Amino acid sequence: MTHIQISLTDEVAKIIDREVKARGLAGPGEFIEALVLQESTASRTAIDALILEGLDSGPAFPVDEEWWERKRAELQARLEAEMA
């Protein structure tokens, strides 16, 4: 197990202590670990949703240098139009 030391405001420390007691946890470390794991799962879920959205967005096509050239030109034109 790795130990880390962090500094918290008194207000945040009180919130953590209150949550530890309310949830019947062993200590602040257990609470922080649960938050980190929850955030990690949420991030993975969001990334998975974006990947599925991309896969469902239409037929696949090759992304080669020509495609990138067209995309750059389109974006440049859009930028110039917005700045005009």
N, C-alpha and C positions, 0 to 999 in steps of 0.2 A: 504494500500500500504506500502511496506517495502522500506526503504532507506538504501543504502549501500554506502560506501566511498571507492574509489579505487585510486591508484596512477598510472599514465600513463606517458610515456615519452612525451616530447613536440611534437615529430614527430607524435605519435599516436593520441594525442589530436587534432592536426591540421587535421589529416585525418578524425577523427570523426566529427569535426566541418564542414569540407568541405562536407562530406556525408550528414550530417543533412541538410545543406542548399540546396544541390543539389536535395535531395529527398523531400524537403518541410516538414520535420518532426518538431515536437514541440520542440525537444531537444535531447541531447545525450542519455538520458534514453530510449527514444523511439527507437533510433537506436540500442542500445545495446540489448534491449528486442527483437527486430526483429531478430538480429543475433543469440541470444540464442534459440529462437523458431525455427529458420531455422536449426540450428545445431541439435536440439532435433529431429526434423522431419527427417532429413537425417540419424541420428543414428537409429531411429526406422525403417526406410525404409531398411537400410542395414541389420539390425537384421531380419526383416521379410523375406528378400531375402535369408538369410542363413538358416532360418527355412524351407522355401519352398524347398531349395536345398536339405536339409537333408531328408525331406519327400519324395522327388522324387528320392532319391539315391538308392533305392532298397527296397526289402521286409523287413519288420520289423523282428527282432529276439530278443530273451531274452538276456539281459545284466546282467549276474549273476556273482558270484565270480569266477567261472571257466573261463568265458570269460575274466575277468580282469586279471587273472593269465596268460592266453595265450598272451594277449596284452602286459603285462609287459615283458614276456619272449621274444616276438618278438622285442620289443623296445630295450631291453637290448642287444640282439644279434646284432641288427642294429648299436647300439652305439659302441659295441666292434669292429665290422667290420670297422666302420669309423675311429676308433682310432688306428687300426692296421697298 
